[in-house]
Amino acid sequence: MKSASDTVIEIIDEAGWSYPVSVRRIENHRPMANIAIDESGNSMMLSELLNRAQINKFRSPEHVEEVLTELCLVESQHRRVGVLGKLKQAFFADE
């Protein structure tokens, strides 16, 4: 499985862009691309991920990796639900 940063760097390379690259340009190029955020199979659309990054440009491939690695870690932690959370979802999901 490719990391989010590897996928974004690949998109930038395939498009033939040089750094710095505008986040908006990447979003407009492949907004619906499905990006893996962790090993558990959680993913999100590229446009949603980049929107949460709250930056305007990536300065380098290393900057892409730095920003998206941290962001994916945070997103993954938010999506982890323990046994009690799953029970709450099962019983209170319709509320």
N, C-alpha and C positions, 0 to 999 in steps of 0.2 A: 504494500500500500504506500502510495506517495504521500509525503507530508504536504500540508497546505502551502508551505513556502516553496517546496519543489514544484508544485503545480502552478503557482503564480509565476515563478521564475521561468518555467517552461512556456507559459502563455506569452510572457514578455519576449522571450527569445524567438518563439515561433512568429510573432508579429514583426520582428526585426527592429524593435525599438531599442534605444540606448537610454542609459540612466543619466539623470533622474527621469523617472516615469511618473506621470500623473495617475493618481488612483482613479480619477474619473475616466481616464482613457481606458484603463484596464476594465473597469466596470462596464463601460459602453461596448467594449469588444466582446466580452463573454459573460454577461450578467447572470445567466442562469446556470453557469458551470457548477457542478456539484463538487464541493471541496470537503475532503475528510478532515475532521478536526481531532480525532483520537483513534486509538486501536480498537475501541469498542464498537466502531461502526457509526458513530455519530458524525453527521455532516451538515453542511449548510450551503446555501447558494453563495457564489462568489460576491455578488453585490451586497448581500447582507453581512458577510464577513468583513469586507473592505469598509463598509459603513461603520461598523463597530470599531475599526482600527483608529478612527478619528484623526487621520493624517491626510495631507494633500498629495504627497509625493514619496516614492521610494527612491532613496539616493543610490542604492547599490543592491546587489544580490544579498549581501550580508545584512543590509537593513531590512530587506524583505523577510529574511529568516528570523532576525531579532524580533521584529514586530509581530509576525504571525505565530511564531512559536509561543510567545507569551500570551497572545490573544487566544489561541487554541487551548492552551492550558486552562485559562480562566473559563472559557466556554464549556470545556469538558467537565470541569468541577461543578459548574452550575447545572449541568444535565445529569449528574450522578444523583440517583435517588436510592436510598436505603430501603429496607423492608418496610419500615413504618411509612415512609413516603409512598411506596407502592400501594399499601393498604389504604392510605388516605385518598390516593388517586382513584382506586377502585370504588370506594364508597361515596366519595364526594365529587366525582368528576362531572356529574350532571348539574351541579349547583351553579 
